[in-house]
Amino acid sequence: MERTRVAVRCVDCSFETEYDGLPAARTALDDHESATGHEVTWEIESLAEGVSRAGDDAGVCGRPECANEDSPLVNPEPADR
């Protein structure tokens, strides 16, 4: 399984680093912004295949025409009661 890789970069100084997960990257981003007041960006370079597919199926770009209507993530079957 491919790991999530996230690059964190400051637009105001030379701070730049990579992480193997979103939580650590988010913490670094928040810590640097809080300590310096700088603007920090992040880029998700890779995600596990299942995560990428889930995002694609759900139409994460926000446009309804992007969603995969056949995906159980978009239209899950109701649970039998």
ZICORCOR-V849910 format. One record per helix or strand of 2 or more residues. SS is the DSSP state (H for helix, E for strand). FROM is the first residue (numbers start at 1). TO is the last residue. Records with the same first field share a line. If there is no record, write none. Layout:
SS: FROM-TO + FROM-TO
This chain:
E: 5-10 + 16-19 + 40-46
H: 22-36 + 49-58 + 64-66
